[in-house]
């Protein structure tokens, strides 16, 4: 989290919040993928055909991605027209977006099956 603190300090100086927001979006996805990676490596050792579970991605992944992208949408002009974005601007709930990012990263690698 040292890098995030550095980005926040830079944002206070330059008034550019984009790197802070993108770090808050990408970092939880990577953590979620790292949580699922050992199981994926075990699956890769087995010699079977690969499939992709679209139902899991559509039912769990896409809503988690939407929740994760709410901080980005709240700083764009598109954000005023999307549902729940106005509420997110007021709440500024980082625990919810971090959890959604971890879930999204985990679901991405879970949906790849043999």
N, CA, C and O atoms as a Tinker XYZ file with bonds, in Angstrom:
   456  protein
     1  N      0.812000   -1.199000    0.000000    73     2
     2  CA     0.000000    0.000000    0.000000    64     1     3
     3  C      0.858000    1.267000    0.000000    63     2     4     5
     4  O      0.332000    2.379000   -0.004000    81     3
     5  N      2.146000    1.095000    0.004000    73     3     6
     6  CA     3.039000    2.239000   -0.070000    64     5     7
     7  C      2.897000    2.976000   -1.391000    63     6     8     9
     8  O      2.943000    4.205000   -1.437000    81     7
     9  N      2.723000    2.213000   -2.464000    73     7    10
    10  CA     2.586000    2.823000   -3.784000    64     9    11
    11  C      1.276000    3.611000   -3.891000    63    10    12    13
    12  O      1.229000    4.654000   -4.543000    81    11
    13  N      0.229000    3.118000   -3.260000    73    11    14
    14  CA    -1.040000    3.835000   -3.276000    64    13    15
    15  C     -0.919000    5.161000   -2.518000    63    14    16    17
    16  O     -1.484000    6.168000   -2.945000    81    15
    17  N     -0.203000    5.169000   -1.422000    73    15    18
    18  CA     0.018000    6.417000   -0.675000    64    17    19
    19  C      0.815000    7.410000   -1.513000    63    18    20    21
    20  O      0.545000    8.611000   -1.499000    81    19
    21  N      1.798000    6.893000   -2.240000    73    19    22
    22  CA     2.571000    7.757000   -3.140000    64    21    23
    23  C      1.684000    8.356000   -4.226000    63    22    24    25
    24  O      1.791000    9.541000   -4.540000    81    23
    25  N      0.805000    7.530000   -4.801000    73    23    26
    26  CA    -0.097000    8.032000   -5.837000    64    25    27
    27  C     -1.053000    9.073000   -5.288000    63    26    28    29
    28  O     -1.371000   10.045000   -5.974000    81    27
    29  N     -1.517000    8.885000   -4.055000    73    27    30
    30  CA    -2.415000    9.869000   -3.452000    64    29    31
    31  C     -1.701000   11.200000   -3.208000    63    30    32    33
    32  O     -2.285000   12.267000   -3.397000    81    31
    33  N     -0.435000   11.132000   -2.788000    73    31    34
    34  CA     0.330000   12.366000   -2.596000    64    33    35
    35  C      0.538000   13.089000   -3.918000    63    34    36    37
    36  O      0.413000   14.312000   -3.988000    81    35
    37  N      0.855000   12.341000   -4.960000    73    35    38
    38  CA     1.019000   12.938000   -6.290000    64    37    39
    39  C     -0.289000   13.540000   -6.792000    63    38    40    41
    40  O     -0.281000   14.584000   -7.444000    81    39
    41  N     -1.404000   12.894000   -6.494000    73    39    42
    42  CA    -2.709000   13.406000   -6.912000    64    41    43
    43  C     -3.030000   14.717000   -6.202000    63    42    44    45
    44  O     -3.661000   15.600000   -6.784000    81    43
    45  N     -2.601000   14.849000   -4.949000    73    43    46
    46  CA    -2.830000   16.108000   -4.229000    64    45    47
    47  C     -2.012000   17.247000   -4.822000    63    46    48    49
    48  O     -2.429000   18.404000   -4.786000    81    47
    49  N     -0.857000   16.918000   -5.363000    73    47    50
    50  CA    -0.004000   17.952000   -5.945000    64    49    51
    51  C     -0.453000   18.302000   -7.365000    63    50    52    53
    52  O     -0.540000   19.477000   -7.723000    81    51
    53  N     -0.736000   17.278000   -8.169000    73    51    54
    54  CA    -1.041000   17.507000   -9.579000    64    53    55
    55  C     -2.530000   17.598000   -9.887000    63    54    56    57
    56  O     -2.895000   17.963000  -11.005000    81    55
    57  N     -3.391000   17.282000   -8.943000    73    55    58
    58  CA    -4.845000   17.273000   -9.130000    64    57    59
    59  C     -5.274000   16.274000  -10.212000    63    58    60    61
    60  O     -6.309000   16.461000  -10.853000    81    59
    61  N     -4.500000   15.241000  -10.410000    73    59    62
    62  CA    -4.803000   14.197000  -11.385000    64    61    63
    63  C     -5.110000   12.909000  -10.618000    63    62    64    65
    64  O     -4.200000   12.253000  -10.111000    81    63
    65  N     -6.383000   12.556000  -10.536000    73    63    66
    66  CA    -6.801000   11.392000   -9.769000    64    65    67
    67  C     -6.793000   10.094000  -10.577000    63    66    68    69
    68  O     -7.016000    9.020000  -10.019000    81    67
    69  N     -6.544000   10.179000  -11.860000    73    67    70
    70  CA    -6.613000    8.997000  -12.717000    64    69    71
    71  C     -5.695000    7.869000  -12.271000    63    70    72    73
    72  O     -6.165000    6.733000  -12.207000    81    71
    73  N     -4.408000    8.097000  -11.954000    73    71    74
    74  CA    -3.567000    6.974000  -11.509000    64    73    75
    75  C     -4.051000    6.330000  -10.209000    63    74    76    77
    76  O     -3.932000    5.116000  -10.042000    81    75
    77  N     -4.586000    7.114000   -9.305000    73    75    78
    78  CA    -5.085000    6.571000   -8.039000    64    77    79
    79  C     -6.297000    5.681000   -8.298000    63    78    80    81
    80  O     -6.419000    4.607000   -7.709000    81    79
    81  N     -7.182000    6.120000   -9.168000    73    79    82
    82  CA    -8.388000    5.349000   -9.466000    64    81    83
    83  C     -8.028000    4.061000  -10.192000    63    82    84    85
    84  O     -8.558000    3.000000   -9.860000    81    83
    85  N     -7.138000    4.133000  -11.177000    73    83    86
    86  CA    -6.761000    2.928000  -11.918000    64    85    87
    87  C     -6.011000    1.940000  -11.042000    63    86    88    89
    88  O     -6.161000    0.730000  -11.216000    81    87
    89  N     -5.217000    2.422000  -10.116000    73    87    90
    90  CA    -4.543000    1.510000   -9.186000    64    89    91
    91  C     -5.572000    0.818000   -8.294000    63    90    92    93
    92  O     -5.461000   -0.377000   -8.020000    81    91
    93  N     -6.570000    1.573000   -7.843000    73    91    94
    94  CA    -7.612000    0.993000   -6.996000    64    93    95
    95  C     -8.477000    0.001000   -7.763000    63    94    96    97
    96  O     -9.118000   -0.853000   -7.151000    81    95
    97  N     -8.510000    0.097000   -9.084000    73    95    98
    98  CA    -9.275000   -0.849000   -9.900000    64    97    99
    99  C     -8.449000   -2.087000  -10.218000    63    98   100   101
   100  O     -8.949000   -3.204000  -10.085000    81    99
   101  N     -7.216000   -1.920000  -10.629000    73    99   102
   102  CA    -6.400000   -3.037000  -11.126000    64   101   103
   103  C     -5.825000   -3.884000   -9.992000    63   102   104   105
   104  O     -5.761000   -5.106000  -10.123000    81   103
   105  N     -5.411000   -3.280000   -8.898000    73   103   106
   106  CA    -4.767000   -4.019000   -7.812000    64   105   107
   107  C     -5.657000   -5.124000   -7.222000    63   106   108   109
   108  O     -5.168000   -6.239000   -7.039000    81   107
   109  N     -6.944000   -4.869000   -6.916000    73   107   110
   110  CA    -7.778000   -5.959000   -6.391000    64   109   111
   111  C     -7.999000   -7.090000   -7.395000    63   110   112   113
   112  O     -8.112000   -8.251000   -7.003000    81   111
   113  N     -8.061000   -6.761000   -8.689000    73   111   114
   114  CA    -8.207000   -7.810000   -9.700000    64   113   115
   115  C     -6.996000   -8.733000   -9.670000    63   114   116   117
   116  O     -7.143000   -9.953000   -9.747000    81   115
   117  N     -5.814000   -8.168000   -9.561000    73   115   118
   118  CA    -4.587000   -8.967000   -9.511000    64   117   119
   119  C     -4.565000   -9.833000   -8.251000    63   118   120   121
   120  O     -4.157000  -10.994000   -8.305000    81   119
   121  N     -4.997000   -9.281000   -7.131000    73   119   122
   122  CA    -5.051000  -10.062000   -5.887000    64   121   123
   123  C     -6.022000  -11.231000   -6.033000    63   122   124   125
   124  O     -5.707000  -12.345000   -5.615000    81   123
   125  N     -7.196000  -10.995000   -6.618000    73   123   126
   126  CA    -8.154000  -12.067000   -6.837000    64   125   127
   127  C     -7.606000  -13.147000   -7.755000    63   126   128   129
   128  O     -7.848000  -14.334000   -7.535000    81   127
   129  N     -6.874000  -12.743000   -8.776000    73   127   130
   130  CA    -6.270000  -13.715000   -9.679000    64   129   131
   131  C     -5.174000  -14.517000   -8.970000    63   130   132   133
   132  O     -5.036000  -15.718000   -9.198000    81   131
   133  N     -4.418000  -13.867000   -8.133000    73   131   134
   134  CA    -3.365000  -14.574000   -7.390000    64   133   135
   135  C     -3.949000  -15.572000   -6.393000    63   134   136   137
   136  O     -3.333000  -16.603000   -6.121000    81   135
   137  N     -5.122000  -15.281000   -5.850000    73   135   138
   138  CA    -5.765000  -16.225000   -4.940000    64   137   139
   139  C     -6.195000  -17.498000   -5.667000    63   138   140   141
   140  O     -6.187000  -18.580000   -5.081000    81   139
   141  N     -6.566000  -17.375000   -6.922000    73   139   142
   142  CA    -7.039000  -18.528000   -7.689000    64   141   143
   143  C     -5.901000  -19.231000   -8.454000    63   142   144   145
   144  O     -6.082000  -20.362000   -8.906000    81   143
   145  N     -4.768000  -18.601000   -8.602000    73   143   146
   146  CA    -3.674000  -19.117000   -9.427000    64   145   147
   147  C     -3.189000  -20.514000   -9.043000    63   146   148   149
   148  O     -2.967000  -21.314000   -9.951000    81   147
   149  N     -3.009000  -20.868000   -7.771000    73   147   150
   150  CA    -2.547000  -22.235000   -7.464000    64   149   151
   151  C     -3.488000  -23.320000   -7.990000    63   150   152   153
   152  O     -3.030000  -24.332000   -8.520000    81   151
   153  N     -4.775000  -23.119000   -7.848000    73   151   154
   154  CA    -5.748000  -24.097000   -8.351000    64   153   155
   155  C     -5.706000  -24.170000   -9.880000    63   154   156   157
   156  O     -5.861000  -25.249000  -10.451000    81   155
   157  N     -5.500000  -23.037000  -10.540000    73   155   158
   158  CA    -5.406000  -23.017000  -11.993000    64   157   159
   159  C     -4.164000  -23.765000  -12.472000    63   158   160   161
   160  O     -4.208000  -24.461000  -13.486000    81   159
   161  N     -3.072000  -23.622000  -11.750000    73   159   162
   162  CA    -1.840000  -24.343000  -12.117000    64   161   163
   163  C     -2.048000  -25.848000  -11.982000    63   162   164   165
   164  O     -1.580000  -26.615000  -12.824000    81   163
   165  N     -2.739000  -26.274000  -10.942000    73   163   166
   166  CA    -3.045000  -27.695000  -10.778000    64   165   167
   167  C     -3.917000  -28.182000  -11.934000    63   166   168   169
   168  O     -3.718000  -29.288000  -12.437000    81   167
   169  N     -4.880000  -27.365000  -12.357000    73   167   170
   170  CA    -5.723000  -27.739000  -13.486000    64   169   171
   171  C     -4.935000  -27.775000  -14.793000    63   170   172   173
   172  O     -5.230000  -28.586000  -15.671000    81   171
   173  N     -3.954000  -26.919000  -14.926000    73   171   174
   174  CA    -3.168000  -26.875000  -16.159000    64   173   175
   175  C     -2.311000  -28.124000  -16.324000    63   174   176   177
   176  O     -1.996000  -28.513000  -17.449000    81   175
   177  N     -1.934000  -28.751000  -15.225000    73   175   178
   178  CA    -1.111000  -29.961000  -15.290000    64   177   179
   179  C     -1.898000  -31.112000  -15.913000    63   178   180   181
   180  O     -1.333000  -31.937000  -16.631000    81   179
   181  N     -3.208000  -31.167000  -15.636000    73   179   182
   182  CA    -4.050000  -32.212000  -16.208000    64   181   183
   183  C     -4.202000  -31.972000  -17.714000    63   182   184   185
   184  O     -4.280000  -30.829000  -18.163000    81   183
   185  N     -4.242000  -33.051000  -18.476000    73   183   186
   186  CA    -4.353000  -32.954000  -19.938000    64   185   187
   187  C     -5.809000  -33.162000  -20.362000    63   186   188   189
   188  O     -6.224000  -34.289000  -20.633000    81   187
   189  N     -6.575000  -32.086000  -20.419000    73   187   190
   190  CA    -7.968000  -32.128000  -20.845000    64   189   191
   191  C     -8.247000  -30.917000  -21.722000    63   190   192   193
   192  O     -7.402000  -30.030000  -21.848000    81   191
   193  N     -9.417000  -30.878000  -22.322000    73   191   194
   194  CA    -9.773000  -29.725000  -23.148000    64   193   195
   195  C    -10.277000  -28.582000  -22.258000    63   194   196   197
   196  O    -10.910000  -28.806000  -21.226000    81   195
   197  N     -9.980000  -27.368000  -22.684000    73   195   198
   198  CA   -10.344000  -26.196000  -21.905000    64   197   199
   199  C    -11.742000  -25.715000  -22.286000    63   198   200   201
   200  O    -12.137000  -25.785000  -23.450000    81   199
   201  N    -12.476000  -25.231000  -21.305000    73   199   202
   202  CA   -13.773000  -24.602000  -21.531000    64   201   203
   203  C    -13.827000  -23.285000  -20.762000    63   202   204   205
   204  O    -13.010000  -23.033000  -19.876000    81   203
   205  N    -14.788000  -22.463000  -21.109000    73   203   206
   206  CA   -14.970000  -21.187000  -20.433000    64   205   207
   207  C    -16.410000  -21.113000  -19.950000    63   206   208   209
   208  O    -17.337000  -21.266000  -20.745000    81   207
   209  N    -16.607000  -20.882000  -18.674000    73   207   210
   210  CA   -17.936000  -20.844000  -18.072000    64   209   211
   211  C    -18.508000  -19.426000  -18.185000    63   210   212   213
   212  O    -18.239000  -18.568000  -17.344000    81   211
   213  N    -19.294000  -19.199000  -19.229000    73   211   214
   214  CA   -19.869000  -17.881000  -19.477000    64   213   215
   215  C    -20.919000  -17.510000  -18.443000    63   214   216   217
   216  O    -21.088000  -16.333000  -18.126000    81   215
   217  N    -21.621000  -18.493000  -17.920000    73   215   218
   218  CA   -22.687000  -18.212000  -16.952000    64   217   219
   219  C    -22.104000  -17.572000  -15.695000    63   218   220   221
   220  O    -22.668000  -16.617000  -15.161000    81   219
   221  N    -20.985000  -18.094000  -15.230000    73   219   222
   222  CA   -20.339000  -17.530000  -14.038000    64   221   223
   223  C    -19.850000  -16.112000  -14.299000    63   222   224   225
   224  O    -20.000000  -15.231000  -13.452000    81   223
   225  N    -19.269000  -15.897000  -15.466000    73   223   226
   226  CA   -18.753000  -14.560000  -15.777000    64   225   227
   227  C    -19.891000  -13.556000  -15.889000    63   226   228   229
   228  O    -19.785000  -12.436000  -15.388000    81   227
   229  N    -20.979000  -13.949000  -16.544000    73   227   230
   230  CA   -22.093000  -13.020000  -16.727000    64   229   231
   231  C    -22.846000  -12.777000  -15.422000    63   230   232   233
   232  O    -23.240000  -11.646000  -15.138000    81   231
   233  N    -23.050000  -13.826000  -14.625000    73   231   234
   234  CA   -23.863000  -13.663000  -13.417000    64   233   235
   235  C    -23.102000  -13.076000  -12.238000    63   234   236   237
   236  O    -23.688000  -12.356000  -11.429000    81   235
   237  N    -21.813000  -13.367000  -12.122000    73   235   238
   238  CA   -21.040000  -12.863000  -10.977000    64   237   239
   239  C    -19.993000  -11.845000  -11.416000    63   238   240   241
   240  O    -19.816000  -10.815000  -10.765000    81   239
   241  N    -19.305000  -12.127000  -12.507000    73   239   242
   242  CA   -18.194000  -11.287000  -12.930000    64   241   243
   243  C    -18.592000   -9.905000  -13.409000    63   242   244   245
   244  O    -17.982000   -8.912000  -13.011000    81   243
   245  N    -19.605000   -9.827000  -14.257000    73   243   246
   246  CA   -20.011000   -8.529000  -14.812000    64   245   247
   247  C    -20.559000   -7.590000  -13.726000    63   246   248   249
   248  O    -20.181000   -6.419000  -13.718000    81   247
   249  N    -21.434000   -8.045000  -12.805000    73   247   250
   250  CA   -21.841000   -7.139000  -11.723000    64   249   251
   251  C    -20.676000   -6.713000  -10.822000    63   250   252   253
   252  O    -20.628000   -5.569000  -10.368000    81   251
   253  N    -19.740000   -7.630000  -10.564000    73   251   254
   254  CA   -18.573000   -7.264000   -9.751000    64   253   255
   255  C    -17.719000   -6.239000  -10.483000    63   254   256   257
   256  O    -17.191000   -5.314000   -9.866000    81   255
   257  N    -17.581000   -6.400000  -11.799000    73   255   258
   258  CA   -16.815000   -5.427000  -12.586000    64   257   259
   259  C    -17.497000   -4.062000  -12.580000    63   258   260   261
   260  O    -16.825000   -3.033000  -12.518000    81   259
   261  N    -18.819000   -4.048000  -12.642000    73   259   262
   262  CA   -19.547000   -2.787000  -12.594000    64   261   263
   263  C    -19.324000   -2.068000  -11.260000    63   262   264   265
   264  O    -19.076000   -0.863000  -11.229000    81   263
   265  N    -19.416000   -2.815000  -10.172000    73   263   266
   266  CA   -19.177000   -2.221000   -8.851000    64   265   267
   267  C    -17.744000   -1.729000   -8.749000    63   266   268   269
   268  O    -17.478000   -0.682000   -8.159000    81   267
   269  N    -16.823000   -2.486000   -9.325000    73   267   270
   270  CA   -15.416000   -2.099000   -9.290000    64   269   271
   271  C    -15.165000   -0.823000  -10.087000    63   270   272   273
   272  O    -14.332000   -0.008000   -9.690000    81   271
   273  N    -15.865000   -0.635000  -11.195000    73   271   274
   274  CA   -15.644000    0.538000  -12.043000    64   273   275
   275  C    -16.445000    1.768000  -11.610000    63   274   276   277
   276  O    -16.316000    2.827000  -12.224000    81   275
   277  N    -17.260000    1.650000  -10.573000    73   275   278
   278  CA   -18.029000    2.805000  -10.104000    64   277   279
   279  C    -17.168000    4.022000   -9.744000    63   278   280   281
   280  O    -17.573000    5.144000  -10.046000    81   279
   281  N    -15.997000    3.852000   -9.111000    73   279   282
   282  CA   -15.188000    5.054000   -8.846000    64   281   283
   283  C    -14.744000    5.749000  -10.128000    63   282   284   285
   284  O    -14.689000    6.978000  -10.180000    81   283
   285  N    -14.430000    4.978000  -11.153000    73   283   286
   286  CA   -14.022000    5.585000  -12.429000    64   285   287
   287  C    -15.207000    6.287000  -13.090000    63   286   288   289
   288  O    -15.072000    7.400000  -13.598000    81   287
   289  N    -16.377000    5.623000  -13.080000    73   287   290
   290  CA   -17.554000    6.221000  -13.697000    64   289   291
   291  C    -17.983000    7.497000  -12.992000    63   290   292   293
   292  O    -18.535000    8.398000  -13.625000    81   291
   293  N    -17.738000    7.587000  -11.697000    73   291   294
   294  CA   -18.177000    8.773000  -10.961000    64   293   295
   295  C    -17.387000   10.015000  -11.352000    63   294   296   297
   296  O    -17.843000   11.130000  -11.100000    81   295
   297  N    -16.219000    9.854000  -11.960000    73   295   298
   298  CA   -15.426000   11.004000  -12.400000    64   297   299
   299  C    -15.566000   11.290000  -13.888000    63   298   300   301
   300  O    -14.879000   12.169000  -14.409000    81   299
   301  N    -16.436000   10.573000  -14.582000    73   299   302
   302  CA   -16.670000   10.825000  -16.006000    64   301   303
   303  C    -18.070000   11.383000  -16.192000    63   302   304   305
   304  O    -18.893000   11.343000  -15.278000    81   303
   305  N    -18.329000   11.899000  -17.370000    73   303   306
   306  CA   -19.663000   12.427000  -17.648000    64   305   307
   307  C    -20.685000   11.304000  -17.787000    63   306   308   309
   308  O    -21.881000   11.530000  -17.600000    81   307
   309  N    -20.234000   10.110000  -18.109000    73   307   310
   310  CA   -21.121000    8.954000  -18.218000    64   309   311
   311  C    -21.695000    8.553000  -16.861000    63   310   312   313
   312  O    -22.769000    7.956000  -16.792000    81   311
   313  N    -20.998000    8.872000  -15.806000    73   311   314
   314  CA   -21.390000    8.446000  -14.467000    64   313   315
   315  C    -22.705000    8.985000  -13.978000    63   314   316   317
   316  O    -23.358000    8.348000  -13.151000    81   315
   317  N    -23.109000   10.118000  -14.453000    73   315   318
   318  CA   -24.367000   10.692000  -13.993000    64   317   319
   319  C    -25.577000    9.964000  -14.570000    63   318   320   321
   320  O    -26.692000   10.140000  -14.077000    81   319
   321  N    -25.380000    9.159000  -15.592000    73   319   322
   322  CA   -26.494000    8.459000  -16.230000    64   321   323
   323  C    -26.561000    6.980000  -15.852000    63   322   324   325
   324  O    -27.550000    6.316000  -16.164000    81   323
   325  N    -25.552000    6.461000  -15.201000    73   323   326
   326  CA   -25.532000    5.052000  -14.815000    64   325   327
   327  C    -26.146000    4.869000  -13.426000    63   326   328   329
   328  O    -26.011000    5.740000  -12.566000    81   327
   329  N    -26.821000    3.735000  -13.206000    73   327   330
   330  CA   -27.425000    3.516000  -11.886000    64   329   331
   331  C    -26.377000    3.333000  -10.790000    63   330   332   333
   332  O    -25.308000    2.774000  -11.037000    81   331
   333  N    -26.675000    3.789000   -9.619000    73   331   334
   334  CA   -25.886000    3.684000   -8.387000    64   333   335
   335  C    -24.624000    4.547000   -8.381000    63   334   336   337
   336  O    -23.912000    4.554000   -7.377000    81   335
   337  N    -24.322000    5.256000   -9.432000    73   335   338
   338  CA   -23.106000    6.061000   -9.449000    64   337   339
   339  C    -23.242000    7.271000   -8.542000    63   338   340   341
   340  O    -22.297000    7.635000   -7.842000    81   339
   341  N    -24.386000    7.882000   -8.551000    73   339   342
   342  CA   -24.599000    9.044000   -7.665000    64   341   343
   343  C    -24.481000    8.635000   -6.200000    63   342   344   345
   344  O    -23.908000    9.365000   -5.392000    81   343
   345  N    -25.024000    7.466000   -5.861000    73   343   346
   346  CA   -24.918000    6.985000   -4.479000    64   345   347
   347  C    -23.470000    6.700000   -4.124000    63   346   348   349
   348  O    -23.056000    6.935000   -2.989000    81   347
   349  N    -22.705000    6.206000   -5.061000    73   347   350
   350  CA   -21.310000    5.893000   -4.789000    64   349   351
   351  C    -20.492000    7.157000   -4.569000    63   350   352   353
   352  O    -19.563000    7.158000   -3.762000    81   351
   353  N    -20.822000    8.221000   -5.267000    73   351   354
   354  CA   -20.115000    9.488000   -5.071000    64   353   355
   355  C    -20.289000    9.955000   -3.626000    63   354   356   357
   356  O    -19.353000   10.478000   -3.022000    81   355
   357  N    -21.475000    9.767000   -3.083000    73   355   358
   358  CA   -21.751000   10.182000   -1.706000    64   357   359
   359  C    -21.066000    9.253000   -0.706000    63   358   360   361
   360  O    -20.472000    9.715000    0.268000    81   359
   361  N    -21.148000    7.939000   -0.949000    73   359   362
   362  CA   -20.619000    6.967000    0.015000    64   361   363
   363  C    -19.108000    6.837000   -0.024000    63   362   364   365
   364  O    -18.456000    6.783000    1.019000    81   363
   365  N    -18.539000    6.784000   -1.245000    73   363   366
   366  CA   -17.090000    6.608000   -1.406000    64   365   367
   367  C    -16.613000    5.369000   -0.639000    63   366   368   369
   368  O    -15.680000    5.442000    0.162000    81   367
   369  N    -17.270000    4.231000   -0.899000    73   367   370
   370  CA   -17.028000    2.984000   -0.181000    64   369   371
   371  C    -15.926000    2.190000   -0.859000    63   370   372   373
   372  O    -16.175000    1.542000   -1.876000    81   371
   373  N    -14.713000    2.224000   -0.320000    73   371   374
   374  CA   -13.594000    1.526000   -0.938000    64   373   375
   375  C    -13.573000    0.042000   -0.592000    63   374   376   377
   376  O    -13.020000   -0.750000   -1.354000    81   375
   377  N    -14.158000   -0.354000    0.530000    73   375   378
   378  CA   -14.202000   -1.777000    0.889000    64   377   379
   379  C    -15.064000   -2.536000   -0.111000    63   378   380   381
   380  O    -14.725000   -3.654000   -0.500000    81   379
   381  N    -16.160000   -1.948000   -0.524000    73   379   382
   382  CA   -17.045000   -2.586000   -1.482000    64   381   383
   383  C    -16.355000   -2.761000   -2.836000    63   382   384   385
   384  O    -16.468000   -3.822000   -3.450000    81   383
   385  N    -15.655000   -1.753000   -3.300000    73   383   386
   386  CA   -14.992000   -1.855000   -4.597000    64   385   387
   387  C    -13.802000   -2.806000   -4.540000    63   386   388   389
   388  O    -13.545000   -3.528000   -5.503000    81   387
   389  N    -13.079000   -2.817000   -3.438000    73   387   390
   390  CA   -11.953000   -3.746000   -3.307000    64   389   391
   391  C    -12.444000   -5.187000   -3.296000    63   390   392   393
   392  O    -11.855000   -6.051000   -3.945000    81   391
   393  N    -13.504000   -5.444000   -2.570000    73   391   394
   394  CA   -14.074000   -6.792000   -2.541000    64   393   395
   395  C    -14.581000   -7.194000   -3.917000    63   394   396   397
   396  O    -14.387000   -8.334000   -4.338000    81   395
   397  N    -15.223000   -6.281000   -4.615000    73   395   398
   398  CA   -15.717000   -6.582000   -5.961000    64   397   399
   399  C    -14.556000   -6.867000   -6.915000    63   398   400   401
   400  O    -14.677000   -7.720000   -7.794000    81   399
   401  N    -13.446000   -6.173000   -6.754000    73   399   402
   402  CA   -12.278000   -6.428000   -7.593000    64   401   403
   403  C    -11.664000   -7.793000   -7.335000    63   402   404   405
   404  O    -11.261000   -8.487000   -8.269000    81   403
   405  N    -11.595000   -8.171000   -6.080000    73   403   406
   406  CA   -11.058000   -9.497000   -5.743000    64   405   407
   407  C    -11.981000  -10.583000   -6.289000    63   406   408   409
   408  O    -11.513000  -11.584000   -6.832000    81   407
   409  N    -13.285000  -10.387000   -6.145000    73   407   410
   410  CA   -14.252000  -11.358000   -6.669000    64   409   411
   411  C    -14.135000  -11.448000   -8.184000    63   410   412   413
   412  O    -14.168000  -12.549000   -8.734000    81   411
   413  N    -14.000000  -10.327000   -8.864000    73   411   414
   414  CA   -13.895000  -10.336000  -10.322000    64   413   415
   415  C    -12.640000  -11.061000  -10.787000    63   414   416   417
   416  O    -12.708000  -11.864000  -11.717000    81   415
   417  N    -11.506000  -10.800000  -10.169000    73   415   418
   418  CA   -10.278000  -11.495000  -10.534000    64   417   419
   419  C    -10.353000  -12.982000  -10.277000    63   418   420   421
   420  O     -9.857000  -13.780000  -11.072000    81   419
   421  N    -10.961000  -13.357000   -9.184000    73   419   422
   422  CA   -11.122000  -14.772000   -8.854000    64   421   423
   423  C    -12.056000  -15.461000   -9.840000    63   422   424   425
   424  O    -11.790000  -16.579000  -10.282000    81   423
   425  N    -13.159000  -14.786000  -10.185000    73   423   426
   426  CA   -14.130000  -15.365000  -11.113000    64   425   427
   427  C    -13.530000  -15.518000  -12.511000    63   426   428   429
   428  O    -13.837000  -16.482000  -13.212000    81   427
   429  N    -12.688000  -14.588000  -12.915000    73   427   430
   430  CA   -12.052000  -14.707000  -14.226000    64   429   431
   431  C    -11.265000  -16.009000  -14.351000    63   430   432   433
   432  O    -11.347000  -16.691000  -15.372000    81   431
   433  N    -10.512000  -16.347000  -13.326000    73   431   434
   434  CA    -9.730000  -17.575000  -13.404000    64   433   435
   435  C    -10.543000  -18.823000  -13.036000    63   434   436   437
   436  O    -10.185000  -19.934000  -13.427000    81   435
   437  N    -11.624000  -18.640000  -12.291000    73   435   438
   438  CA   -12.479000  -19.779000  -11.967000    64   437   439
   439  C    -13.255000  -20.230000  -13.203000    63   438   440   441
   440  O    -13.526000  -21.419000  -13.368000    81   439
   441  N    -13.605000  -19.301000  -14.053000    73   439   442
   442  CA   -14.417000  -19.653000  -15.213000    64   441   443
   443  C    -13.632000  -20.417000  -16.275000    63   442   444   445
   444  O    -14.229000  -20.997000  -17.182000    81   443
   445  N    -12.313000  -20.427000  -16.176000    73   443   446
   446  CA   -11.501000  -21.233000  -17.083000    64   445   447
   447  C    -11.407000  -22.622000  -16.480000    63   446   448   449
   448  O    -10.816000  -22.807000  -15.416000    81   447
   449  N    -11.994000  -23.607000  -17.166000    73   447   450
   450  CA   -12.078000  -24.950000  -16.612000    64   449   451
   451  C    -11.591000  -25.962000  -17.624000    63   450   452   453
   452  O    -11.519000  -25.712000  -18.828000    81   451
   453  N    -11.260000  -27.115000  -17.077000    73   451   454
   454  CA   -10.906000  -28.252000  -17.936000    64   453   455
   455  C    -12.010000  -29.265000  -17.894000    63   454   456
   456  O    -11.919000  -30.304000  -18.547000    81   455
